[in-house]
Amino acid sequence: MIIVLGGGPAGRTAAIHLALNGEEVTLVEKGELGGQCLHYGCMMVCALNDAARVHGNTRNLHDLGIFKTIPDINFTHLLAQMKTIQTKIAGILDEETRGAGVNIIYGKEGRVVGRSAMVDGNQCPADSVIIATGSSPNVPLVPGITLPGVFSPHTLSQMPSLPEEIVIVGGGIMAAEFAYIFQEFGAVVHLISRSGFLKSLDPKLISLAKKELEGTRIYENCRIEAVDGREKAEGVRLKGEKGISTISCDTVFIAAGLNPRSEMIDGIRKGPHGEVVVDRQMRTSVRDVFACGDVTGSPQLTPVARHEGFVAAENILGREALMDYTHIPQSMSLFNEYAFVAVDNPCAIAFSVPGPAGPGTFWSVPSGMTGFAKVGVDPDTGELCGIHVAAPSAGIIAAYQAFLMQQGIGVKAFDEFIEVHPMADGVYSLMKFVAEKIREGKFF
Ligand SMILES: Cc1cc2nc3c(=O)[nH]c(=O)nc-3n(C[C@H](O)[C@H](O)[C@H](O)COP(=O)(O)OP(=O)(O)OC[C@H]3O[C@@H](n4cnc5c(N)ncnc54)[C@H](O)[C@@H]3O)c2cc1C
């Protein structure tokens, strides 16, 4: 018997893979299947961003005199419809998981102490245990943080109405995505970033993102000191380079990253942030106990969580799989989709072009917001060292490019590439350009 704690992307992938390979598997999920990805993360951002982009496109066409009106958003109805669809998807996941032969226990807290798994205090005999309990929002413990009017991705669906003025706490991808959504819905948005905004992204991506977030006031190198208000949040106190300042608002939204959820794990080695320490086979410090997904720390991404779940399951099945983190693509959804994947290569030379007119960008030509593509290439070998792209389908482009990079397929192969047309992708044209230069020996 194998016990899996947590039915998010990591736990579900592991459980299904094991069950399909003939193992007896019990998955313990204290909430609903789908984890944060479905209920508070990726799918929630899709739901809100899809509506925001439609609004943004409509506004753009209105500004060009093509549409006569801009629709008003019905925010509470949007949240209710989103919940209905999330519940429907959770039902599909339940069917799929049971269909694979996994036994699911809902509504119970699992716990692991050393090699023993417990469910609601009762010990469950198991040959192997997989910890996939995920993560939860990193909420700064400042005065006033528990006031009504302070939300996180886990409580956003309880917002009673569209905020008029919102402070978003966080300076990474998650914070940027929510800033775009609320800005597009018409709220006044302030964003507080503890360091530089989107600091881990390519500078070209940062500058385009800032342009798209022109309606958001971004405070960099500032930290939140307190949420002010008597009965509900009415403002935020900040400490920045110029001292203490205040911002008034009716809503505060915490989007400051995720902490591993490992408080129910004892007797197993953890890192300084509570992450369960694993090797590349997803083995913990205790024999026959594996961990995968967000509970093991960064990168905290659904595809990584799923693949870690797969690797843990493969090793339980005795097939010696290793996790490889070298080519992980990432994305960010604003008006454009942003995506990137990069490996270190000091010899790489960068090339970039503005995004072409195509599906999803034609009406952005007048505003110059068609996105862009940038690639890094080693001129000697033609190795592709990175791509950074902002385009309507950037995520898809980056995922396939990351795979080509992992397979060692460099730009030279793009001599033979035939694209579909029209498409709003500038990456392939850059690759063809560089391939031609390498072939002709005219790189410099
Ligand atoms: C706002 C937001 C946006 C995001 N956007 C993206 C994105 O665009 N792309 C991307 O790749 N990733 C994104 N992520 C991250 C992604 O959601 C996570 O990486 C992914 O969900 C991790 O999967 P997991 O299975 O490890 O954990 P989780 O999804 O956290 O699932 C863990 C599950 O374990 C259950 N559980 C916890 N404790 C117990 C217990 N003691 N007993 C039983 N069950 C338990 C929980 O109820 C939960 O269902 C986003 C996250 C957030 C919050």
The ligand as an SDF file (V2000), in Angstrom:
LIG
                    3D

 53 58  0  0  0  0  0  0  0  0999 V2000
   -1.9310   32.7280   -7.3230 C   0  0  0  0  0  0  0  0  0  0  0  0
   -1.0990   31.5940   -7.8310 C   0  0  0  0  0  0  0  0  0  0  0  0
   -0.7960   31.5510   -9.1840 C   0  0  0  0  0  0  0  0  0  0  0  0
   -0.0310   30.5020   -9.6750 C   0  0  0  0  0  0  0  0  0  0  0  0
    0.2480   30.4900  -11.0160 N   0  0  0  0  0  0  0  0  0  0  0  0
    0.9790   29.4770  -11.5240 C   0  0  0  0  0  0  0  0  0  0  0  0
    1.2380   29.4170  -12.9250 C   0  0  0  0  0  0  0  0  0  0  0  0
    0.8120   30.2800  -13.6980 O   0  0  0  0  0  0  0  0  0  0  0  0
    1.9640   28.3730  -13.3830 N   0  0  0  0  0  0  0  0  0  0  0  0
    2.4530   27.4020  -12.5760 C   0  0  0  0  0  0  0  0  0  0  0  0
    3.0930   26.4840  -13.0640 O   0  0  0  0  0  0  0  0  0  0  0  0
    2.2200   27.4410  -11.2370 N   0  0  0  0  0  0  0  0  0  0  0  0
    1.5090   28.4480  -10.6940 C   0  0  0  0  0  0  0  0  0  0  0  0
    1.2380   28.4800   -9.3450 N   0  0  0  0  0  0  0  0  0  0  0  0
    1.8530   27.4510   -8.4770 C   0  0  0  0  0  0  0  0  0  0  0  0
    1.0600   26.1150   -8.5150 C   0  0  0  0  0  0  0  0  0  0  0  0
   -0.2630   26.3440   -8.1460 O   0  0  0  0  0  0  0  0  0  0  0  0
    1.7370   25.1560   -7.5730 C   0  0  0  0  0  0  0  0  0  0  0  0
    3.0980   25.0220   -7.9320 O   0  0  0  0  0  0  0  0  0  0  0  0
    1.0930   23.7840   -7.6240 C   0  0  0  0  0  0  0  0  0  0  0  0
   -0.2600   23.8430   -7.2900 O   0  0  0  0  0  0  0  0  0  0  0  0
    1.8220   22.8550   -6.6480 C   0  0  0  0  0  0  0  0  0  0  0  0
    1.2120   21.6240   -6.6260 O   0  0  0  0  0  0  0  0  0  0  0  0
    1.3610   20.6800   -5.3260 P   0  0  0  0  0  0  0  0  0  0  0  0
    0.6140   19.4380   -5.6490 O   0  0  0  0  0  0  0  0  0  0  0  0
    2.7600   20.5750   -4.9370 O   0  0  0  0  0  0  0  0  0  0  0  0
    0.6440   21.4880   -4.1430 O   0  0  0  0  0  0  0  0  0  0  0  0
   -0.7880   22.1270   -3.9660 P   0  0  0  0  0  0  0  0  0  0  0  0
   -1.3650   22.5040   -5.2610 O   0  0  0  0  0  0  0  0  0  0  0  0
   -0.6270   23.1560   -2.9190 O   0  0  0  0  0  0  0  0  0  0  0  0
   -1.6670   20.9240   -3.4240 O   0  0  0  0  0  0  0  0  0  0  0  0
   -1.4640   20.3800   -2.1640 C   0  0  0  0  0  0  0  0  0  0  0  0
   -2.7230   19.6540   -1.7310 C   0  0  0  0  0  0  0  0  0  0  0  0
   -2.4770   19.0100   -0.5030 O   0  0  0  0  0  0  0  0  0  0  0  0
   -3.6070   19.1610    0.3490 C   0  0  0  0  0  0  0  0  0  0  0  0
   -3.1130   19.0470    1.7220 N   0  0  0  0  0  0  0  0  0  0  0  0
   -2.3050   19.9250    2.4010 C   0  0  0  0  0  0  0  0  0  0  0  0
   -2.0360   19.4570    3.6210 N   0  0  0  0  0  0  0  0  0  0  0  0
   -2.6720   18.2690    3.7230 C   0  0  0  0  0  0  0  0  0  0  0  0
   -2.7640   17.3000    4.7530 C   0  0  0  0  0  0  0  0  0  0  0  0
   -2.1230   17.4560    5.9300 N   0  0  0  0  0  0  0  0  0  0  0  0
   -3.4970   16.1960    4.5290 N   0  0  0  0  0  0  0  0  0  0  0  0
   -4.1330   16.0290    3.3370 C   0  0  0  0  0  0  0  0  0  0  0  0
   -4.0950   16.9050    2.3400 N   0  0  0  0  0  0  0  0  0  0  0  0
   -3.3510   18.0040    2.5290 C   0  0  0  0  0  0  0  0  0  0  0  0
   -4.1350   20.5410    0.0000 C   0  0  0  0  0  0  0  0  0  0  0  0
   -5.5160   20.6450    0.3600 O   0  0  0  0  0  0  0  0  0  0  0  0
   -3.9100   20.5770   -1.4980 C   0  0  0  0  0  0  0  0  0  0  0  0
   -5.0240   20.1030   -2.2180 O   0  0  0  0  0  0  0  0  0  0  0  0
    0.4490   29.4820   -8.8090 C   0  0  0  0  0  0  0  0  0  0  0  0
    0.1190   29.5210   -7.4580 C   0  0  0  0  0  0  0  0  0  0  0  0
   -0.6460   30.5520   -6.9620 C   0  0  0  0  0  0  0  0  0  0  0  0
   -1.0140   30.5810   -5.5020 C   0  0  0  0  0  0  0  0  0  0  0  0
  1  2  1  0
  2  3  1  0
  2 52  2  0
  3  4  2  0
  4  5  1  0
  4 50  1  0
  5  6  2  0
  6  7  1  0
  6 13  1  0
  7  8  2  0
  7  9  1  0
  9 10  1  0
 10 11  2  0
 10 12  1  0
 12 13  2  0
 13 14  1  0
 14 15  1  0
 14 50  1  0
 15 16  1  0
 16 17  1  0
 16 18  1  0
 18 19  1  0
 18 20  1  0
 20 21  1  0
 20 22  1  0
 22 23  1  0
 23 24  1  0
 24 25  2  0
 24 26  1  0
 24 27  1  0
 27 28  1  0
 28 29  2  0
 28 30  1  0
 28 31  1  0
 31 32  1  0
 32 33  1  0
 33 34  1  0
 33 48  1  0
 34 35  1  0
 35 36  1  0
 35 46  1  0
 36 37  1  0
 36 45  1  0
 37 38  2  0
 38 39  1  0
 39 40  1  0
 39 45  2  0
 40 41  1  0
 40 42  2  0
 42 43  1  0
 43 44  2  0
 44 45  1  0
 46 47  1  0
 46 48  1  0
 48 49  1  0
 50 51  2  0
 51 52  1  0
 52 53  1  0
M  END
$$$$
